[in-house]
Amino acid sequence: MKIKKGDTVKILAGKDKSKAGKVLVVDLKRNRVIVDSINMFKKHRKPKKQGEKGETIDISRPMNISNVSLVCSRCGQSTRVGYKIEDGKKVRSCKKCKNTI
């Protein structure tokens, strides 16, 4: 997987197009990611105890991984990800500035 938890990504499609955020969860089976404060939806929660009020909360919903692009930490642009071998380890690299991510 080219995108991992903690990466900064740029949104390519949808209502939050061109926004950037940090990846919170990556779901490999469904090819989905959850990005912090992106793709927000309102959820109505019922009261759990008597006397407590119901509330409306905002949650980040998962989006398809094809709708996000990794942002390089060095050049700051959204980029494709390549791989190269450094010191016997396979590492991700930026296709634009050739730097290790």
C-alpha positions in Angstrom: 0.0 0.0 0.0 1.4 3.3 -1.0 -0.5 5.4 1.5 0.0 4.7 5.2 -1.4 5.9 8.5 0.0 9.3 9.5 0.7 10.5 5.9 -0.6 13.8 4.6 -2.8 13.5 1.6 -4.6 15.8 -0.8 -8.2 15.0 -1.8 -8.7 14.7 -5.6 -12.5 14.2 -5.9 -15.7 14.8 -4.0 -17.1 17.7 -1.9 -13.7 18.3 -0.2 -11.7 18.5 -3.4 -8.2 20.1 -3.1 -8.2 20.0 0.8 -5.4 18.3 2.6 -5.5 16.2 5.8 -3.8 13.5 7.8 -4.7 9.8 7.3 -6.2 8.3 10.5 -7.1 4.8 9.3 -6.3 2.7 6.2 -8.6 -0.2 5.4 -6.7 -2.6 3.0 -9.7 -5.0 2.4 -12.0 -2.3 1.2 -9.3 0.1 -0.3 -10.6 3.0 1.9 -9.0 5.6 4.0 -10.3 7.9 6.7 -8.8 11.4 6.6 -8.9 13.8 9.6 -11.8 16.3 9.3 -12.4 15.5 5.6 -15.7 13.9 4.3 -17.6 14.9 7.4 -21.1 13.8 8.0 -23.6 14.4 10.8 -24.7 11.5 12.9 -27.7 11.8 15.3 -27.2 10.0 18.6 -30.0 8.9 20.8 -29.8 9.6 24.6 -28.4 6.6 26.5 -29.7 7.4 29.9 -32.9 9.0 31.1 -32.7 12.7 31.4 -29.8 12.9 28.9 -30.3 14.8 25.7 -29.7 13.4 22.2 -27.0 15.1 20.1 -25.7 15.6 16.6 -22.1 14.7 16.1 -19.7 15.1 13.1 -17.8 12.0 12.0 -15.2 11.5 9.2 -16.4 8.9 6.8 -14.2 6.5 4.8 -13.4 7.4 1.2 -11.8 5.4 -1.7 -8.1 5.4 -1.7 -8.1 6.4 -5.4 -9.5 9.8 -4.5 -6.5 10.8 -2.5 -2.9 11.6 -3.5 0.1 11.6 -1.2 1.7 15.0 -0.4 5.5 15.0 -0.3 7.0 16.3 2.9 10.0 17.9 1.2 8.6 19.6 -1.9 5.0 20.0 -0.6 3.3 18.9 -3.8 0.9 16.0 -4.3 2.8 13.3 -6.0 2.8 9.7 -7.1 4.8 7.2 -5.1 7.7 5.1 -6.3 9.9 2.6 -4.5 13.7 2.3 -4.3 16.1 0.3 -2.2 18.3 2.0 0.4 20.5 0.1 2.7 18.8 -3.2 1.9 15.3 -1.8 2.7 12.5 -0.9 0.3 11.4 2.7 0.9 8.9 5.0 -0.7 10.1 7.9 -2.8 8.6 11.0 -4.4 8.3 10.9 -8.2 8.7 14.7 -8.5 11.7 15.5 -6.2 13.1 11.9 -6.0 13.4 12.2 -2.2 12.6 9.5 0.3 9.2 9.8 2.0 
